[in-house]
Amino acid sequence: MKTPASPVTTRYATTVLAFALITVVVAPIAYMAIFNGFEPYDDEGIFLVTLRDYLSGHPVLTPYVPLYGPFFYEVMGGLFKLLGLQPTHETGRWVTLVVWLIASVVGGLAALILTRKLWIGLGAQMATFIVLVPLTIEPMSTYGLSSVLLLGLAVAAAFRSNWPRATAALIGAIVGALFLIKVNIGGFAAIAVAFVWAASLPHRQRRLLLPVVVLSMAAFPLLLTAGALNRDSVLEFAIVVALSAAAVGVSAIAAGGASAPSLSTAWLAAGAVAIVVACIGVALAGGSRLEDGWTALFLFAFKFPGVFTHPIRVNPLLDLWAAVPLAAVVIIGRGTLAAVPSVAAGGVRIAAGFLMWISILLPGPIFLLALPLAWLATQQPTDDHQSPTDPYARLLLPALAVVESLQAYPVAGTQLALAAVGLIPVAAITLNDGLRQIRRLDAPRTRWVKLAAWMAPATLLTTIGMLELNGLLALVWFSGGVPLGLPGAESIRLPTEQAVQLRAVVSAVEGNNCSTLITSPGMDSFYVWTTEEGPIQTRYGQWWLTLDRGQQQSIVSQLEADPRVCLVKNQKQIDFWTQGRPAPSGPLVDFIGGNFVESGTYGDYELFVRASQ
C-alpha cells in the first residue's frame, strides 16, 4: 500500500512545480526579447570584448579604466571557460537570458520566504522578470549578476534569525562581491547593512550611534549628487531618496529596538574580507596591479559624473509626496502603527503595498512613488506574533531598496531596473502585513476581510497583464526583424534598415583590408564581427572621454607608421555622449582628424581610411 505524501512534501512539490511552470512560460518571452535588437551605443560590445581580453590572459584591472570590477569578469570568465564558450553576441545573450531567469526565481523565492504565501512568491517572480526586461537592451551587462546578488541579500536576510552566523557571513560576502562589480552598488549595500548593524547594537550604544548612521544615510543622497544638484531634476531626485531614507531611519529609531536582530559582526566582516581578498588575489595573480585597481574601482567612479550624465526626470511634486510619509512617522511618535486602529493600519498597508507593486511594474522612474512608503515594511503589526518576516529583513530590505535607488544617478538608463528591483520584496512584505492584519479582524469587520481577499487576484491579474503585454511586444518586435547574419550574431533579429547598415560597415572594413580598427565613439561589437582589432586602450569604453593625453599619445605612436588603420565613426552617437558640449580633444583625436579621409557612408556610420602619405 502506497504511503501518502506528507503535507510538507506536497507543499514543496507544489511550490517547485509552480515556479517551474512560470519559468517555462516566461522563457520564450525572454528569448524573443533578448534575441531582438541592438543598441548603437554598444555597451554590449564593451562587455564582450573586455571579457574576451580577460579570457585571453589580459589583466582584469587595467590603467584604461573599465567601469566594472574583477568579480564580474572572474565569474563570467569562469563560466565561459567551464562551458567552453567564446564571447559572442549569441553566447552572451544566452548567458544573460539564463541569468535573467535565475534572478526572477530568486526574487520570487525571496518574497515567498518572507511572506509564506505562494501567490505572492509567484507574483514576485513575474514582477522581477518584468522589472529586468531592460537587460535585453544591454546583454552581458553587470546588471544581471548584480540583480541576482541583491535579491540573494533578501533571501539571506529572510533566514537571519535562524542562522545568524552563516547568513551574516553570506551577507558580508554578497556586499563585497557587489563592491567588486561596481563600487557604487556595493557601497550602497554597505550603507544599508551598516544601518541594520547600528539598529542591532545594545541599547546604550544604539541610542548613540543609530541616529548618527540614520543622519548619514539620509544626507548621503545629497552628498553623492552635490556636484550636479544644479542639473535638471537631480536635486528633486536626491530629496526624494533622502526623505525616504529618513523615514526608514526614524521609524527604526522610534521603534525602541524591539526584536533587534543579532549582530554577528565578526562573521559579517569575515564574509566581506574573504570574498574581497580572494577576488583581488585572483586579479593580482592574473597580472593586475593594485594601483590600476585603485584607479578603476575608485578614482574613475568618482569622476564619472563629470564625464557623462543622463539624469532621471523627477517631478518636484514627488518631493512633497515623499515628505508626507516622513511626517507621518514623526507624528506617530514611536514609529509604529500600534496607535492606529487595526482596520485602518491594515488598510494603509494593503493600499501602500499594492501601490508599490504597481509602480514597480510600470517602466521608467515611476517606481520612485514607492520609495517613501518603504518604511512601512520595517514595522511588524503589533498583534501579529507569528509574522513570517524576519526582523532583520524588515530593517535591511527597506533601507537597501531606498539607498540602491541611487543607481539611477548619474545615468538613468537600464540602471532604473536595478534601482527598482529591491522594492519587490519590500512591496511583498507590506502587502502581506496588511492582509494578515485585516484577516484577524472580528466578525463585524468581515467586509474588510472580503475586500482584502480581492487583493490576491487583483495583484496577480495586474502582474499577469503586464507580463502578457511584454510578451506581445517581444513577439511583434521579434517577428518584424530580420536575422543580422554577422559572425557570432547570426540569429539576432534587427529592423531591416539597421541590419543592412551594420552588414555594409562590416563588409567595407573587411574589404579595405584594414590592419587596425578604431571606432569613435567606442563601438566594440565591430571587433567581434570583423577579424580586426584596435589598440587595447581603445577597447575599454569611450576612450576619447577617459584616456588622458599621455595614453592617447602612446596610441598615436603605435599607429603613425601603419598605413592601413581604419576608423568607423558614428556622429550621432558622439553627439549623444557629448550632450551638446564640444568633443574632447587629445593627440589621438587630433591624429584621427588630420590623417583620415572618408571611404564610405552607411546610414549613421562612416568608414575612414588613412590619407595617402
Stockholm file with secondary structure:
# STOCKHOLM 1.0

chainA/1-613         MKTPASPVTTRYATTVLAFALITVVVAPIAYMAIFNGFEPYDDEGIFLVTLRDYLSGHPVLTPYVPLYGPFFYEVMGGLFKLLGLQPTHETGRWVTLVVWLIASVVGGLAALILTRKLWIGLGAQMATFIVLVPLTIEPMSTYGLSSVLLLGLAVAAAFRSNWPRATAALIGAIVGALFLIKVNIGGFAAIAVAFVWAASLPHRQRRLLLPVVVLSMAAFPLLLTAGALNRDSVLEFAIVVALSAAAVGVSAIAAGGASAPSLSTAWLAAGAVAIVVACIGVALAGGSRLEDGWTALFLFAFKFPGVFTHPIRVNPLLDLWAAVPLAAVVIIGRGTLAAVPSVAAGGVRIAAGFLMWISILLPGPIFLLALPLAWLATQQPTDDHQSPTDPYARLLLPALAVVESLQAYPVAGTQLALAAVGLIPVAAITLNDGLRQIRRLDAPRTRWVKLAAWMAPATLLTTIGMLELNGLLALVWFSGGVPLGLPGAESIRLPTEQAVQLRAVVSAVEGNNCSTLITSPGMDSFYVWTTEEGPIQTRYGQWWLTLDRGQQQSIVSQLEADPRVCLVKNQKQIDFWTQGRPAPSGPLVDFIGGNFVESGTYGDYELFVRASQ
#=GR chainA/1-613 SS CCCCCCHHHHHHHHHHHHHHHHHHHHHHHHHHHHTBCCCTTCHHHHHHHHHHHHHTTCCSSCTTCCSSCHHHHHHHHHHHHHHTCCCCHHHHHHHHHHHHHHHHHHHHHHHHHHHCCHHHHHHHHHHHHHHTGGGGTSTTCTHHHHHHHHHHHHHHHHTTTTSHHHHHHHHHHHHHHHHTTCHHHHHHHHHHHHHHHHHTSCHHHHHHHHHHHHHHHHHHHHHHTGGGTTSTTHHHHHHHHHHHHHHHHHHHHHTTTTTCCCCCHHHHHHHHHHHHHHHHHHHHHTTCCHHHHHIIIIIHHHHHHHHCCBCCCCCTHHHHHHHHHHHHHHHHSSSSSTTSCHHHHHHHHHHHHHHHHHHHHSSGGGGGGTGGGGGGGGCCCTTCTTCSSCHHHHHHHHHHHHHHGGGGSSBCSTHHHHHHHTHHHHHHHHHHHHHHHHHTSCGGGHHHHHHHHTHHHHHHHHHHHHHHHHHHHHHHHHHTCEECCBTTBTTCEECHHHHHHHHHHHHHHHHTTCSEEEEESCCTHHHHHSSCCCCGGGGSSCHHHHCCHHHHHHHHHHHTTCTTEEEEECHHHHHHHHTTSCCCCCHHHHHHHHHEEEEEEETTEEEEEECCC
#=GC SS_cons         CCCCCCHHHHHHHHHHHHHHHHHHHHHHHHHHHHTBCCCTTCHHHHHHHHHHHHHTTCCSSCTTCCSSCHHHHHHHHHHHHHHTCCCCHHHHHHHHHHHHHHHHHHHHHHHHHHHCCHHHHHHHHHHHHHHTGGGGTSTTCTHHHHHHHHHHHHHHHHTTTTSHHHHHHHHHHHHHHHHTTCHHHHHHHHHHHHHHHHHTSCHHHHHHHHHHHHHHHHHHHHHHTGGGTTSTTHHHHHHHHHHHHHHHHHHHHHTTTTTCCCCCHHHHHHHHHHHHHHHHHHHHHTTCCHHHHHIIIIIHHHHHHHHCCBCCCCCTHHHHHHHHHHHHHHHHSSSSSTTSCHHHHHHHHHHHHHHHHHHHHSSGGGGGGTGGGGGGGGCCCTTCTTCSSCHHHHHHHHHHHHHHGGGGSSBCSTHHHHHHHTHHHHHHHHHHHHHHHHHTSCGGGHHHHHHHHTHHHHHHHHHHHHHHHHHHHHHHHHHTCEECCBTTBTTCEECHHHHHHHHHHHHHHHHTTCSEEEEESCCTHHHHHSSCCCCGGGGSSCHHHHCCHHHHHHHHHHHTTCTTEEEEECHHHHHHHHTTSCCCCCHHHHHHHHHEEEEEEETTEEEEEECCC
//
